[in-house]
């Protein structure tokens, strides 16, 4: 039984990371361990700033479960994460609490929770609440076994931009919106809301990892790298996109190889990224071409009228 709930704070980061790893690595040994920096970002909301909640079960002093609703006011959805220690048998009570909390805030929004694709226990608990499979994503990884090199494309330049410079950030925003329009679940995001999402102040942010590609002087693509797994000695490619007018000309590969060179220059020994397995842009083929392989995967689930509790 849930006996108390409190809001997560930075001093909880190590314990939260340990809880997440107990669930994730217990189900999938190839899942990426959670760092403290990532735990701080997790408890703060991945899209809109929001609280994370720590739940105590059966009167324990600490916590054995965590709920992050991850609201997105632009898409009007909750991208909820639920973590429950393997020693707790009843995951359904935690999912029930999450649903009640979200329904009290925005009952008219969508609810798309996530789960590791090998976490049968968590998926079964969501399914028991009426949720069904929606989409699958792979976490892909490359290990640097040889010196990384850039790809030359005629007329292409790649420059690091300052994410605190509004004019440069607006260029990046325009390319991002162009690149991802037409992708699954894309919703146009106004600049101010998008800038909040970029959150250069977040623990895992890398202000030196924002890159803009120009083809014949025209913005053509972007790549944003962060420090999500730098404690594991790997870089993370958070966003990689190419404007529709520049697709098919090697811009994506050039940006990706530029990121790998950048990571290597920092002394990192590999890189991770996430790909939508249903992406029809050819992204998966590109990642495999430069050496990335799937290490683990996670799914999104959904349910219509989820707030009718």
C-alpha positions as CSV (number, residue, x, y, z in Angstrom):
1,X,0.0,0.0,0.0
2,X,1.2,3.5,-0.8
3,X,1.8,5.2,2.5
4,X,3.4,8.5,1.6
5,X,4.3,10.6,-1.5
6,X,6.8,13.5,-1.7
7,X,8.4,15.6,-4.5
8,X,11.8,14.5,-5.6
9,X,14.7,16.9,-5.1
10,X,18.4,16.9,-6.2
11,X,19.6,15.1,-3.0
12,X,17.4,12.2,-4.1
13,X,19.3,11.8,-7.4
14,X,21.6,8.9,-6.4
15,X,18.7,6.9,-4.8
16,X,16.4,7.6,-7.8
17,X,19.1,6.4,-10.2
18,X,19.5,3.2,-8.2
19,X,15.8,2.6,-8.3
20,X,15.6,3.1,-12.0
21,X,18.6,0.8,-12.5
22,X,17.0,-1.9,-10.3
23,X,14.0,-2.0,-12.6
24,X,15.6,-1.3,-15.9
25,X,18.8,-3.5,-15.6
26,X,16.8,-6.2,-13.9
27,X,14.6,-6.5,-17.0
28,X,17.3,-5.7,-19.6
29,X,21.0,-5.9,-18.7
30,X,21.8,-4.0,-21.9
31,X,19.8,-0.9,-20.8
32,X,21.9,2.2,-20.2
33,X,22.5,2.8,-16.4
34,X,21.1,6.0,-15.1
35,X,23.6,8.7,-14.1
36,X,22.9,11.2,-11.3
37,X,22.7,14.0,-13.9
38,X,20.1,12.2,-15.9
39,X,18.2,11.4,-12.7
40,X,18.0,15.2,-11.9
41,X,16.7,15.9,-15.4
42,X,14.2,13.0,-15.0
43,X,12.7,14.3,-11.8
44,X,12.4,17.8,-13.3
45,X,10.3,16.8,-16.4
46,X,11.6,16.1,-19.8
47,X,9.4,18.6,-21.6
48,X,7.4,21.0,-19.5
49,X,9.1,21.7,-16.1
50,X,7.3,19.4,-13.6
51,X,7.7,17.6,-10.4
52,X,8.8,14.0,-10.0
53,X,7.2,12.0,-7.2
54,X,8.7,9.4,-4.8
55,X,6.3,6.9,-3.3
56,X,6.9,5.0,0.0
57,X,5.3,1.6,0.2
58,X,4.0,-0.1,3.4
59,X,5.5,2.5,5.7
60,X,9.1,2.2,4.6
61,X,11.4,5.1,5.5
62,X,12.7,5.6,1.9
63,X,10.9,5.0,-1.3
64,X,10.4,2.0,-3.6
65,X,8.6,3.7,-6.5
66,X,8.8,6.9,-8.5
67,X,6.4,8.5,-10.9
68,X,7.3,11.2,-13.5
69,X,4.3,12.4,-15.5
70,X,6.3,14.3,-18.0
71,X,3.6,16.7,-19.2
72,X,3.9,18.3,-22.7
73,X,1.5,21.3,-23.0
74,X,2.2,21.7,-26.7
75,X,1.3,18.1,-27.6
76,X,-1.2,17.9,-24.7
77,X,0.1,14.5,-23.6
78,X,1.7,12.9,-20.6
79,X,4.8,10.8,-21.4
80,X,4.7,9.1,-18.1
81,X,7.5,7.0,-16.5
82,X,6.8,4.7,-13.6
83,X,9.6,2.9,-11.7
84,X,8.9,0.3,-9.0
85,X,11.5,-1.7,-7.2
86,X,11.4,-5.4,-8.2
87,X,10.7,-6.3,-4.5
88,X,7.3,-4.6,-4.8
89,X,4.8,-7.0,-6.2
90,X,1.9,-4.7,-6.8
91,X,2.9,-2.3,-9.6
92,X,-0.8,-1.6,-10.3
93,X,-1.2,0.6,-7.3
94,X,1.6,2.9,-8.5
95,X,0.1,3.1,-12.0
96,X,-3.2,3.8,-10.4
97,X,-1.8,6.7,-8.4
98,X,-0.1,8.1,-11.6
99,X,-3.4,7.9,-13.5
100,X,-5.3,9.7,-10.7
101,X,-2.6,12.4,-10.4
102,X,-2.6,13.0,-14.2
103,X,-6.4,13.0,-14.4
104,X,-6.6,15.6,-11.7
105,X,-4.3,17.9,-13.7
106,X,-5.4,17.3,-17.4
107,X,-8.0,14.6,-17.9
108,X,-8.5,15.7,-21.5
109,X,-4.8,15.1,-22.5
110,X,-3.3,11.9,-24.0
111,X,-1.4,9.5,-21.8
112,X,1.6,7.7,-23.5
113,X,3.6,5.8,-20.8
114,X,7.0,4.2,-21.6
115,X,8.5,0.9,-20.7
116,X,11.6,-1.1,-21.6
117,X,10.6,-3.6,-24.3
118,X,11.9,-6.4,-22.1
119,X,10.1,-5.3,-19.0
120,X,7.2,-7.7,-19.2
121,X,6.1,-7.0,-15.6
122,X,5.7,-3.2,-16.2
123,X,4.0,-3.7,-19.6
124,X,1.6,-6.2,-18.1
125,X,0.7,-3.7,-15.4
126,X,0.0,-1.0,-18.0
127,X,-2.0,-3.5,-20.1
128,X,-4.1,-4.4,-17.0
129,X,-5.0,-0.7,-16.9
130,X,-6.1,-0.9,-20.6
131,X,-3.0,0.4,-22.3
132,X,-1.8,-1.0,-25.6
133,X,1.4,-0.9,-27.7
134,X,1.9,2.3,-29.6
135,X,5.6,2.7,-30.8
136,X,9.0,1.1,-30.4
137,X,12.4,2.9,-30.1
138,X,15.9,1.5,-30.2
139,X,18.8,2.8,-28.1
140,X,21.8,2.4,-30.4
141,X,25.5,2.5,-29.6
142,X,28.9,2.7,-31.3
143,X,32.3,2.1,-29.7
144,X,35.2,4.0,-31.1
145,X,37.7,1.4,-32.2
146,X,39.5,3.7,-34.6
147,X,40.1,7.4,-35.0
148,X,36.9,9.2,-36.0
149,X,36.9,11.3,-39.2
150,X,34.6,13.8,-40.7
151,X,32.7,13.4,-43.9
152,X,33.2,16.1,-46.5
153,X,30.2,17.2,-48.5
154,X,30.7,19.9,-51.2
155,X,29.2,23.2,-50.1
156,X,28.5,22.0,-46.5
157,X,29.8,23.7,-43.4
158,X,29.1,22.7,-39.8
159,X,29.5,25.2,-37.1
160,X,29.1,25.1,-33.3
161,X,26.5,27.7,-32.2
162,X,25.9,29.3,-28.8
163,X,22.5,28.1,-27.5
164,X,22.3,31.3,-25.4
165,X,22.4,33.4,-28.6
166,X,18.8,33.9,-29.6
167,X,19.5,34.7,-33.2
168,X,21.5,31.5,-33.6
169,X,19.0,29.5,-31.6
170,X,16.2,30.7,-33.8
171,X,18.0,29.4,-36.9
172,X,18.4,26.0,-35.1
173,X,14.7,26.1,-34.2
174,X,13.6,26.7,-37.8
175,X,15.7,23.8,-39.1
176,X,14.5,21.5,-36.3
177,X,10.8,22.2,-37.1
178,X,11.4,21.6,-40.8
179,X,13.4,18.5,-40.3
180,X,10.9,16.7,-38.1
181,X,7.7,17.9,-39.7
182,X,6.0,14.8,-41.1
183,X,7.5,12.5,-38.5
184,X,5.4,10.4,-36.2
185,X,3.7,12.5,-33.5
186,X,5.3,15.7,-34.7
187,X,3.6,18.9,-33.4
188,X,4.9,22.3,-34.3
189,X,6.4,23.9,-31.3
190,X,6.6,27.8,-31.1
191,X,10.1,29.1,-30.5
192,X,9.6,30.0,-26.8
193,X,8.2,26.6,-25.9
194,X,11.0,25.0,-28.0
195,X,13.7,27.0,-26.2
196,X,12.4,25.7,-22.9
197,X,12.6,22.2,-24.2
198,X,16.3,22.8,-25.2
199,X,17.0,23.8,-21.5
200,X,20.7,24.5,-21.7
201,X,20.6,24.9,-17.9
202,X,19.7,21.2,-17.4
203,X,22.3,19.0,-15.6
204,X,23.0,16.9,-18.7
205,X,23.1,19.8,-21.2
206,X,26.3,20.5,-23.1
207,X,26.4,24.1,-24.3
208,X,29.3,23.2,-26.6
209,X,27.3,20.5,-28.3
210,X,24.9,22.5,-30.5
211,X,25.8,22.2,-34.2
212,X,24.2,23.8,-37.3
213,X,24.9,22.6,-40.8
214,X,24.7,25.0,-43.8
215,X,24.6,23.9,-47.4
216,X,25.6,26.5,-49.8
217,X,25.1,29.0,-47.0
218,X,21.6,27.9,-46.2
219,X,20.7,26.2,-42.8
220,X,20.3,22.6,-43.7
221,X,20.6,20.4,-40.6
222,X,21.2,20.3,-36.9
223,X,22.8,18.1,-34.3
224,X,22.5,18.5,-30.5
225,X,24.8,16.5,-28.2
226,X,24.5,16.3,-24.5
227,X,26.2,14.9,-21.4
228,X,23.4,12.4,-20.5
229,X,25.9,9.5,-20.3
230,X,29.2,11.2,-20.1
231,X,29.7,9.6,-16.7
232,X,29.7,6.3,-18.6
233,X,32.5,7.8,-20.9
234,X,30.1,8.0,-23.9
235,X,28.5,10.9,-25.7
236,X,24.8,11.1,-26.5
237,X,23.3,12.4,-29.7
238,X,20.0,13.9,-28.6
239,X,18.7,15.4,-31.8
240,X,19.8,14.9,-35.4
241,X,17.8,16.3,-38.2
242,X,18.1,17.4,-41.8
243,X,15.9,20.0,-43.6
244,X,13.7,18.5,-46.3
245,X,15.4,20.5,-49.0
246,X,18.8,19.1,-48.1
247,X,17.9,15.4,-47.6
248,X,19.7,12.8,-49.6
249,X,22.9,14.8,-49.9
250,X,24.9,13.4,-47.1
251,X,24.1,16.1,-44.5
252,X,22.9,13.7,-41.9
253,X,26.0,11.5,-42.1
254,X,28.3,14.6,-42.0
255,X,26.5,15.9,-38.9
256,X,26.7,12.5,-37.2
257,X,30.4,12.0,-38.0
258,X,31.0,15.5,-36.7
259,X,29.4,14.6,-33.4
260,X,31.5,11.5,-33.1
261,X,34.7,13.5,-33.8
262,X,33.5,16.0,-31.2
263,X,33.0,13.2,-28.6
264,X,36.4,11.7,-29.3
265,X,38.0,15.1,-28.9
266,X,36.6,15.1,-25.3
267,X,38.2,11.8,-24.6
268,X,34.9,9.8,-24.8
269,X,35.1,6.2,-26.2
270,X,31.7,5.9,-27.8
271,X,28.2,7.3,-28.4
272,X,24.6,6.5,-28.0
273,X,21.4,7.7,-29.7
274,X,17.7,6.7,-29.9
275,X,15.9,6.0,-33.1
276,X,12.2,5.5,-33.8
277,X,12.0,2.0,-35.4
278,X,9.0,3.2,-37.5
279,X,11.0,6.2,-38.9
280,X,10.7,6.1,-42.7
281,X,13.4,8.7,-43.3
282,X,16.3,6.2,-43.5
283,X,17.7,7.2,-40.1
284,X,18.2,3.6,-39.0
285,X,20.1,2.7,-42.1
286,X,22.4,5.8,-41.6
287,X,23.2,4.9,-38.0
288,X,24.0,1.3,-38.9
289,X,26.2,2.5,-41.8
290,X,28.4,4.4,-39.4
291,X,28.7,1.6,-36.9
292,X,25.8,1.9,-34.5
293,X,24.0,-1.2,-33.3
294,X,20.9,-1.7,-31.2
295,X,21.6,-2.3,-27.5
296,X,18.2,-2.1,-26.0
297,X,14.7,-0.8,-26.8
298,X,11.7,0.7,-25.2
299,X,8.1,1.2,-26.2
300,X,5.3,3.7,-25.8
301,X,1.8,2.6,-24.9
302,X,-1.5,4.4,-25.1
303,X,-5.2,4.2,-24.2
304,X,-8.1,6.3,-25.3
305,X,-10.2,7.8,-22.5
306,X,-7.6,6.7,-20.0
307,X,-8.9,9.3,-17.4
308,X,-12.3,7.5,-17.1
309,X,-11.1,5.9,-13.9
